[in-house]
Amino acid sequence: MISDPRHIRISDYNYPLPDERIAKFPMARRDHSKLLVYRHGEVSDDVFYHLPDYLPSGALMVFNNTKVIQARMHFRKSDAQGQPTGALIEVFLLEPAEPSDYELMFQTTDRCAWYCLVGNLKKWKEGPLVRMVEIAGREVEVRATRGPVHGTSHRIDFEWTGHCSFAEIIDAMGELPIPPYLNRETQESDKTTYQTVYSKIKGSVAAPTAGLHFTPEVLADLDAHGIDREELTLHVGAGTFKPVKSEEIEGHEMHTEYISVRRDTIRKLIAHEGQAIAVGTTSVRTLESLYYMGLKVMRNPDLTSEGLHVAQWEPYEEVKSEVVSALGSLKALLAWMEEHQLEVLNSSTQIIIAPGYDYKIVKMLVTNFHQPQSTLLLLVSAFVKGDWHKIYDYALAHDFRFLSYGDSSLLIP
């Protein structure tokens, strides 16, 4: 095991990805996508709806039930007469500022604030942006006012008339943010196809795409095969598309993402000996973060949920991690939740999983094919002990479709 992966060169994780191999649209039937199966170094292919045949009965499969929000909001600058005829400004919602709780945010009426990316910022010198939208047959005025800079984003304060919820506002005027590498406009069909069939909790600005292949039929087949299913929530941030620009990954700052895990989910993990099959890299990041959260409460039982935040390099600086089992860590976390009377753990993670990382909880992984030189490819390489080239060479040679709307893989190290 590499003790510190900071000096990994991202150029070592490059591969040729022609534009025609990037799936611009999903398959007509989700579960008819191709499935690459990597088992103990051997590679084969199948169709996705056969996935349950490859999984051991009695295993626990964990899904991310986050729902993509219509995070792109467009306004036009007003002219001297107050008419919206000026420059087009895009306000891209990243994460809630006030209230900071996702559930409360979507229930707010009249006002709220988000941290946002702003497109065409130089044309928005001062004053609020105003847009009229129709909600339930009524005209509603929505105002956006620029606040202070927050890292690489801006705080934007929203106010609106009509006493409707912010969820209704973004449903009426927002646009679903499909990945930038699709190089096309969002279409009406994306509102359905860019959500998993089990999405529930609003908050993501990108889909947990490994889950896009699942259908009610495949989920029922998992049940028939004796696979236990459980859900958690990680809200996917725009940082998931952030390229690694530094030569070594030490120079790349991971984005913070917000997680929500029920006490019953921790119990279920413990019942399965602290082992799980993860659907997607977001489930991986959440599950593996739980291990380090358990270590934190073992050391300091008085920590708050915010104090459980897992920093980017924390797993590699962890001394005790070698001697505490996944089961021991999860039991400590469960005891802490019970002590604090928490039914749901709400915290955050910035974990980077790169070659040298020692997986604690995730034993199998369902995932799509990721961009060259991305942190997601590093995560996959860590999982298959550096054997990612064999997987990607096979996928390229056998006509697999890549990225968010592309095909899938089942990885069993």
C-alpha positions as CSV (number, residue, x, y, z in Angstrom):
1,M,0.0,0.0,0.0
2,I,1.2,3.5,-0.9
3,S,1.2,5.4,2.4
4,D,0.7,8.8,0.7
5,P,-0.7,9.2,-2.8
6,R,-0.2,12.9,-3.0
7,H,2.6,12.6,-5.6
8,I,0.6,10.5,-8.0
9,R,0.9,12.0,-11.5
10,I,-2.5,12.5,-13.1
11,S,-1.0,12.1,-16.5
12,D,-0.5,8.4,-15.7
13,Y,-4.4,8.1,-15.7
14,N,-5.0,9.2,-19.2
15,Y,-6.5,7.2,-22.1
16,P,-7.8,8.1,-25.6
17,L,-11.5,8.9,-25.5
18,P,-12.9,9.8,-29.0
19,D,-15.9,12.1,-28.8
20,E,-18.0,9.4,-30.7
21,R,-17.6,7.1,-27.7
22,I,-19.2,9.5,-25.3
23,A,-22.9,8.6,-25.1
24,K,-24.9,11.8,-25.8
25,F,-28.2,10.1,-25.0
26,P,-29.1,7.0,-22.9
27,M,-30.3,3.7,-24.2
28,A,-34.0,3.6,-25.0
29,R,-34.3,0.9,-22.3
30,R,-32.1,1.7,-19.3
31,D,-31.3,-1.9,-18.3
32,H,-30.4,-2.9,-21.9
33,S,-27.0,-1.1,-21.6
34,K,-23.9,-3.2,-21.8
35,L,-22.3,-4.5,-18.6
36,L,-18.6,-5.1,-18.3
37,V,-17.8,-7.7,-15.6
38,Y,-14.3,-7.6,-14.0
39,R,-13.8,-10.5,-11.7
40,H,-10.5,-11.2,-10.0
41,G,-8.6,-9.8,-13.0
42,E,-10.7,-11.5,-15.7
43,V,-12.9,-9.3,-18.0
44,S,-16.1,-10.3,-19.9
45,D,-19.3,-8.5,-21.0
46,D,-23.0,-9.0,-20.7
47,V,-26.2,-6.9,-20.6
48,F,-27.1,-4.9,-17.5
49,Y,-30.3,-6.7,-16.7
50,H,-28.2,-9.8,-15.9
51,L,-26.4,-7.9,-13.1
52,P,-28.2,-9.9,-10.3
53,D,-26.8,-13.1,-11.6
54,Y,-23.3,-12.0,-10.7
55,L,-24.0,-11.0,-7.1
56,P,-23.8,-13.3,-4.0
57,S,-27.2,-14.0,-2.3
58,G,-27.4,-12.4,1.1
59,A,-25.1,-9.4,0.1
60,L,-26.1,-5.8,0.8
61,M,-26.3,-3.4,-2.1
62,V,-26.2,0.3,-1.3
63,F,-27.8,3.0,-3.6
64,N,-27.6,6.8,-3.5
65,N,-31.2,8.2,-3.6
66,T,-30.3,11.8,-4.3
67,K,-32.4,13.7,-6.9
68,V,-31.0,16.1,-9.4
69,I,-32.5,19.6,-9.1
70,Q,-33.1,22.1,-11.9
71,A,-30.1,24.1,-10.8
72,R,-29.6,26.3,-13.8
73,M,-31.6,29.6,-13.5
74,H,-31.5,32.2,-16.3
75,F,-32.2,35.9,-15.9
76,R,-31.9,38.8,-18.2
77,K,-30.5,42.2,-17.2
78,S,-33.2,44.9,-17.3
79,D,-32.9,48.1,-19.4
80,A,-33.5,51.6,-18.1
81,Q,-37.3,51.1,-18.4
82,G,-37.1,47.9,-16.3
83,Q,-37.6,45.6,-19.3
84,P,-35.6,42.3,-19.3
85,T,-33.9,42.9,-22.6
86,G,-30.3,42.9,-21.6
87,A,-27.5,40.3,-21.2
88,L,-28.4,36.7,-20.3
89,I,-27.1,35.8,-16.8
90,E,-26.9,32.2,-15.7
91,V,-27.1,31.5,-11.9
92,F,-26.1,27.9,-11.2
93,L,-27.2,26.6,-7.7
94,L,-24.4,24.8,-5.9
95,E,-25.3,24.4,-2.3
96,P,-27.7,26.0,0.2
97,A,-26.4,29.0,2.2
98,E,-29.5,30.1,4.2
99,P,-31.0,27.8,5.4
100,S,-28.1,25.4,4.9
101,D,-30.3,22.3,5.4
102,Y,-31.4,20.9,2.0
103,E,-34.9,19.8,3.1
104,L,-35.6,23.1,4.8
105,M,-34.3,25.0,1.8
106,F,-36.8,23.6,-0.6
107,Q,-39.7,24.3,1.8
108,T,-38.8,28.0,2.2
109,T,-41.3,30.6,1.0
110,D,-40.5,34.2,0.1
111,R,-36.7,34.1,0.5
112,C,-33.5,32.1,0.7
113,A,-29.8,32.2,-0.3
114,W,-27.5,29.8,-2.2
115,Y,-23.9,29.6,-3.1
116,C,-23.8,29.8,-6.9
117,L,-21.7,29.9,-10.0
118,V,-22.6,32.9,-12.1
119,G,-22.3,32.8,-15.9
120,N,-21.6,36.2,-17.7
121,L,-20.8,37.7,-14.3
122,K,-19.0,40.7,-15.8
123,K,-22.4,41.9,-17.2
124,W,-24.0,41.9,-13.8
125,K,-22.4,44.9,-12.2
126,E,-25.1,45.9,-9.7
127,G,-28.8,45.7,-8.7
128,P,-31.0,42.7,-8.6
129,L,-32.0,40.4,-11.5
130,V,-35.7,40.0,-11.9
131,R,-37.8,37.4,-13.8
132,M,-41.5,36.7,-13.9
133,V,-42.6,33.0,-13.9
134,E,-46.0,31.4,-13.8
135,I,-46.7,29.0,-11.0
136,A,-50.1,27.3,-10.6
137,G,-51.7,29.9,-12.8
138,R,-50.2,32.9,-10.9
139,E,-47.5,35.3,-11.9
140,V,-44.6,35.2,-9.5
141,E,-41.7,37.7,-9.4
142,V,-38.3,36.2,-8.6
143,R,-35.4,38.5,-7.6
144,A,-31.8,37.5,-7.4
145,T,-29.3,39.8,-5.6
146,R,-25.5,39.3,-5.6
147,G,-23.8,38.8,-2.3
148,P,-20.2,38.3,-1.3
149,V,-17.7,35.9,-2.9
150,H,-17.6,32.5,-1.3
151,G,-14.5,30.6,-2.5
152,T,-15.0,30.1,-6.2
153,S,-18.8,30.9,-6.0
154,H,-21.0,33.8,-5.0
155,R,-23.7,34.0,-2.4
156,I,-27.0,34.8,-4.2
157,D,-30.0,36.0,-2.2
158,F,-33.4,35.1,-3.7
159,E,-36.7,36.7,-3.0
160,W,-40.1,36.0,-4.6
161,T,-43.7,36.8,-4.4
162,G,-46.7,34.4,-4.3
163,H,-45.7,32.6,-1.1
164,C,-44.8,29.4,-3.0
165,S,-41.9,27.2,-2.1
166,F,-38.4,27.4,-3.5
167,A,-38.9,23.8,-4.9
168,E,-41.8,25.2,-7.0
169,I,-39.6,28.2,-8.1
170,I,-36.8,26.0,-9.5
171,D,-39.3,23.5,-11.0
172,A,-40.9,26.5,-12.8
173,M,-37.8,28.4,-14.0
174,G,-34.8,26.1,-13.5
175,E,-33.2,23.9,-16.1
176,L,-31.7,20.4,-15.4
177,P,-27.9,20.6,-15.5
178,I,-26.8,17.8,-17.8
179,P,-23.0,17.2,-17.9
180,P,-21.0,19.8,-19.9
181,Y,-19.2,17.1,-22.0
182,L,-22.5,16.2,-23.7
183,N,-22.1,19.4,-25.7
184,R,-25.9,19.8,-26.2
185,E,-28.8,21.6,-24.7
186,T,-31.0,20.0,-22.0
187,Q,-34.0,18.3,-23.5
188,E,-37.4,17.5,-22.0
189,S,-36.5,13.8,-22.0
190,D,-33.5,14.5,-19.7
191,K,-35.9,15.3,-16.9
192,T,-36.7,11.6,-16.7
193,T,-33.6,9.9,-18.1
194,Y,-31.1,11.9,-16.0
195,Q,-32.8,10.7,-12.8
196,T,-32.5,7.3,-11.2
197,V,-35.8,5.4,-10.8
198,Y,-35.3,5.5,-7.0
199,S,-34.3,9.2,-6.7
200,K,-36.1,10.8,-3.8
201,I,-34.1,13.5,-1.9
202,K,-33.6,16.8,-3.9
203,G,-30.1,18.3,-3.8
204,S,-27.8,17.1,-6.5
205,V,-26.6,19.1,-9.5
206,A,-25.4,16.0,-11.2
207,A,-26.9,12.5,-11.3
208,P,-25.3,9.5,-9.6
209,T,-25.0,7.9,-13.0
210,A,-24.2,4.3,-12.1
211,G,-27.8,4.2,-10.9
212,L,-29.3,5.2,-14.2
213,H,-29.2,1.6,-15.5
214,F,-31.6,0.3,-12.8
215,T,-35.2,-0.4,-13.6
216,P,-38.1,-1.6,-11.3
217,E,-37.6,-5.0,-13.0
218,V,-33.9,-5.2,-12.1
219,L,-34.6,-4.1,-8.6
220,A,-37.2,-6.8,-8.3
221,D,-34.7,-9.3,-9.7
222,L,-32.2,-8.3,-7.0
223,D,-34.8,-9.0,-4.4
224,A,-35.5,-12.4,-6.0
225,H,-31.8,-13.2,-5.9
226,G,-31.7,-12.5,-2.1
227,I,-29.8,-9.2,-2.4
228,D,-30.5,-6.8,0.5
229,R,-31.0,-3.2,-0.6
230,E,-30.4,0.0,1.3
231,E,-30.3,3.7,0.4
232,L,-28.3,6.7,1.6
233,T,-27.9,10.2,0.3
234,L,-24.9,12.1,-1.1
235,H,-25.8,15.3,-2.9
236,V,-23.5,15.4,-6.0
237,G,-21.8,18.8,-6.5
238,A,-20.6,20.4,-9.7
239,G,-17.1,19.7,-8.5
240,T,-17.6,16.1,-9.8
241,F,-16.8,17.5,-13.2
242,K,-13.8,19.6,-12.0
243,P,-10.7,18.4,-13.9
244,V,-7.4,17.8,-12.1
245,K,-5.2,20.6,-13.5
246,S,-2.2,20.0,-11.2
247,E,0.6,17.7,-12.3
248,E,0.4,15.8,-9.1
249,I,-2.9,15.2,-7.3
250,E,-1.6,16.9,-4.2
251,G,-2.5,20.2,-5.9
252,H,-6.2,19.2,-6.5
253,E,-8.7,20.3,-4.0
254,M,-11.7,18.0,-3.7
255,H,-15.1,19.5,-3.4
256,T,-17.2,19.0,-0.2
257,E,-20.3,17.0,-0.6
258,Y,-23.2,16.6,1.9
259,I,-24.3,13.2,3.1
260,S,-27.3,11.9,5.0
261,V,-27.3,8.3,6.4
262,R,-30.1,6.8,8.5
263,R,-29.4,5.0,11.7
264,D,-31.1,1.9,10.3
265,T,-28.6,2.0,7.4
266,I,-25.7,1.7,9.9
267,R,-27.5,-1.2,11.6
268,K,-28.0,-2.9,8.2
269,L,-24.3,-2.5,7.4
270,I,-23.4,-4.0,10.8
271,A,-25.7,-6.9,10.2
272,H,-23.8,-7.5,6.9
273,E,-20.4,-7.6,8.8
274,G,-19.6,-4.0,7.6
275,Q,-19.5,-5.0,3.9
276,A,-21.4,-3.7,1.0
277,I,-21.8,-3.6,-2.8
278,A,-21.8,0.1,-3.8
279,V,-23.8,1.5,-6.7
280,G,-21.7,4.3,-8.0
281,T,-18.7,6.3,-6.8
282,T,-21.0,8.6,-4.7
283,S,-22.1,5.6,-2.6
284,V,-18.4,4.5,-2.3
285,R,-17.4,8.0,-1.0
286,T,-20.2,7.9,1.5
287,L,-19.7,4.4,2.8
288,E,-15.9,4.8,3.1
289,S,-16.4,8.1,4.9
290,L,-18.6,6.4,7.5
291,Y,-15.5,4.4,8.5
292,Y,-13.5,7.5,9.3
293,M,-16.5,9.1,11.1
294,G,-16.6,6.1,13.3
295,L,-12.9,6.5,14.2
296,K,-13.6,10.1,15.0
297,V,-16.3,9.3,17.6
298,M,-14.2,6.6,19.1
299,R,-11.6,9.3,19.9
300,N,-14.1,12.0,20.8
301,P,-17.6,11.0,21.6
302,D,-18.6,14.7,22.1
303,L,-18.2,15.6,18.5
304,T,-21.1,17.3,16.6
305,S,-22.3,16.1,13.2
306,E,-20.2,18.9,11.6
307,G,-17.2,17.6,13.5
308,L,-17.5,14.3,11.6
309,H,-16.5,16.0,8.3
310,V,-13.9,13.8,6.5
311,A,-11.1,15.9,5.1
312,Q,-9.5,15.1,1.7
313,W,-6.3,13.5,2.9
314,E,-7.5,12.2,6.3
315,P,-7.6,8.5,5.4
316,Y,-3.9,8.6,4.5
317,E,-2.9,10.4,7.8
318,E,-4.9,7.9,9.9
319,V,-2.7,5.8,12.2
320,K,-5.5,3.8,13.9
321,S,-7.2,2.8,10.7
322,E,-5.1,-0.4,10.3
323,V,-6.2,-1.8,13.7
324,V,-9.9,-0.8,13.8
325,S,-12.2,-3.0,11.7
326,A,-15.1,-1.7,9.6
327,L,-17.4,-3.4,12.0
328,G,-15.8,-1.9,15.0
329,S,-15.9,1.6,13.5
330,L,-19.6,1.3,12.4
331,K,-20.6,0.0,15.8
332,A,-19.0,3.1,17.4
333,L,-20.8,5.4,15.0
334,L,-24.1,3.7,15.7
335,A,-23.6,4.0,19.5
336,W,-22.7,7.7,19.0
337,M,-25.9,8.2,17.0
338,E,-28.0,6.5,19.7
339,E,-26.3,8.5,22.4
340,H,-27.1,11.8,20.5
341,Q,-30.6,10.5,19.7
342,L,-30.0,10.9,15.9
343,E,-32.2,9.0,13.5
344,V,-30.3,10.5,10.6
345,L,-26.6,11.5,10.4
346,N,-26.1,14.7,8.4
347,S,-22.5,15.5,7.7
348,S,-20.1,16.1,4.8
349,T,-17.1,14.5,3.1
350,Q,-14.2,15.7,1.0
351,I,-12.5,12.3,0.8
352,I,-10.3,11.6,-2.2
353,I,-9.9,7.9,-3.0
354,A,-6.7,7.2,-5.0
355,P,-4.3,4.4,-5.5
356,G,-2.9,3.5,-2.1
357,Y,-6.3,3.8,-0.4
358,D,-7.3,0.7,1.6
359,Y,-11.0,0.1,1.1
360,K,-12.8,-0.7,4.3
361,I,-16.5,-1.3,3.5
362,V,-17.0,-1.5,-0.2
363,K,-16.3,-5.0,-1.6
364,M,-17.9,-4.8,-5.1
365,L,-18.7,-1.7,-7.2
366,V,-21.1,-0.9,-10.0
367,T,-19.9,2.1,-11.9
368,N,-19.9,3.7,-15.4
369,F,-16.7,4.6,-17.4
370,H,-15.1,7.8,-16.2
371,Q,-13.3,10.7,-17.9
372,P,-9.5,10.4,-18.4
373,Q,-7.4,12.1,-15.7
374,S,-10.3,12.4,-13.3
375,T,-10.5,11.7,-9.6
376,L,-13.2,9.1,-10.4
377,L,-10.7,7.1,-12.5
378,L,-8.3,7.3,-9.5
379,L,-11.0,5.8,-7.3
380,V,-11.6,2.9,-9.7
381,S,-7.8,2.3,-10.0
382,A,-7.6,2.1,-6.2
383,F,-10.4,-0.4,-6.2
384,V,-8.9,-2.8,-8.8
385,K,-5.4,-2.4,-7.4
386,G,-4.1,-0.5,-10.5
387,D,-5.7,-2.8,-13.1
388,W,-7.9,-0.1,-14.6
389,H,-6.1,-0.2,-18.0
390,K,-7.2,-3.7,-18.6
391,I,-10.9,-2.7,-18.0
392,Y,-10.8,0.5,-20.1
393,D,-8.8,-1.1,-23.0
394,Y,-11.5,-3.9,-23.1
395,A,-14.3,-1.3,-23.0
396,L,-12.8,0.7,-25.9
397,A,-12.1,-2.5,-27.9
398,H,-15.6,-3.8,-27.4
399,D,-17.7,-0.8,-28.3
400,F,-18.8,0.2,-24.8
401,R,-20.3,3.7,-24.5
402,F,-18.7,6.1,-22.0
403,L,-19.5,8.7,-19.3
404,S,-22.9,9.6,-17.7
405,Y,-25.3,8.1,-20.3
406,G,-22.9,5.3,-21.2
407,D,-22.6,1.7,-20.3
408,S,-21.8,0.1,-16.9
409,S,-19.3,-2.2,-15.2
410,L,-19.4,-4.5,-12.2
411,L,-16.0,-4.6,-10.5
412,I,-15.0,-7.5,-8.2
413,P,-11.4,-7.1,-7.2
